[in-house]
Amino acid sequence: MERPKRQTRKPGKYDDEFIIPAEAAEMYWEANTRKVYRFLTDKDIKSSLKDTTVYILWPGDGKWYLAEVDEMNVREHVAYLRYPETNEEEQVSLDELIQDKCIAVVEHVSRTTKLKRNREVPCTPADAEGAEYETDDEQQPPQPQQQQQGTPRQQQPARKLPTLDDEDY
């Protein structure tokens, strides 16, 4: 006597009514995370930095510019950057950029995570809302210091960090 063949069917946990639409998932992600500029450190200088998107703070105008790391020389701490908007290329000293806090990557962190003082800065005013830092409960994000060469440092008003929403960005 032959046994009947076993019938297979789609598992019930994959029913369409339980799948979250992509728009809802993105809304959840945006509501529960914040974008921050995380300044690079010496520990970040690795060959894996190649092909990474970084943001460069230009001292002349105080704006962040998107750049891609095309090549890396880890021993010399030198990177070859390409700016996609203008297709310009530049060789930079990572030691200088790290010391001046002029190179960063954008990361998403949980809204409940305390930011690391002098290492993470919210990208937009909306991302800065309710931000807390590890060292104390101060709400203001740290501002990167801008050094002027050849002249004594004068007291200057705090400058506004550019955001991803700025037109010039």
C-alpha positions, 0 to 999 in steps of 0.5 A: 500500500502506497503512502500519500505524498506529504503536502507542503505549504508556506509557513504561517508566520510569513503571512502578508498581514504581518510584514511591515511596509518599507515606509513604516520601517523607515518612519520607525528608524527615523523616530528612534535614531539620530544622525551624528557626525562622529569625529575620526580618531587615530584608531579609525586609521585603517585600510578599511577606511578606503571607500568610506564616505567621510565629511570634511569641515572646511576651515575657510567657510565652516561647512561640512563637505561630503568626500569619499576615501579613494586611497589610503596610506595607513603608515603615512596617515595620508588619505586621497579624497574625492569630492563627488559634487565637484569631482575634485581630488585631494591628498590630506594628512589624517593627523591634521584633520583628526587633531582639528576635528575636521573629519567625521563619518555620519552614524545613526545612534539610538535617541536614548544613547548618550552622545560622547562629548567632543566625539559626536555632534548631532547633524541637524537641529532635530537630531540635537533635540533631547541629546544628552552627553556622557560627561554631564546633562548639558544639552548643548553639543560641543562645537569644533574649534577653528584655529586661525594660523598666524594670528592670536586667537580672538574670542568669536561667537559660536558658529552654527554647524551646517546640517544635512538640510542646508542648501549649500550642503 
